[in-house]
Amino acid sequence: MEVVIKSKNIDLTPHLKNYAEKKLLSACGLIPALLEKEAEDKEQVGRDVNRVVLEVEIEKVTGDEKGRIFRTEAQMILPGRIIKAEDVAETVKASIDEVKYELQRQVKDYKEKVETIKKKGGQQAKKMRE
């Protein structure tokens, strides 16, 4: 999995970069196993199904906003789908944590959708054999 972290109007310290990478990669925990199963099915086609890119942008918002001044946006590019999450909070870490929870929810939905499609395919194959 490729991770790209950018910053805007804020210094991206090694500590902050490691924190964001650690948190957001933990949200992607279901993805590798899911992609391995998919790769077995699609190897005949020759597509690069294991390529997942996680792009993160951390920004300090300028303007008249009081309190909520840090924005984190994450975009995960999966085979056949793009998952996006964004949050604005008072601290950088709080913003990253909220994006993590949103990514986890969406990755879970993606996994369930893929499994449902596979089950439907299996049911159709079973009906054809009967």
TAMO-V329221 format. One record per run of one state. SS is the DSSP state (A for helix, B for strand, O for the rest). FROM is the first residue (numbers start at 1). TO is the last residue. Records with the same first field share a line. If there is no record, write none. Layout:
BEGIN
SS: FROM-TO / FROM-TO
END
This chain:
BEGIN
O: 1-1 / 9-13 / 28-30 / 43-52 / 61-69 / 79-80 / 90-91 / 130-130
B: 2-8 / 53-60 / 70-78 / 81-89
A: 14-27 / 31-42 / 92-129
END
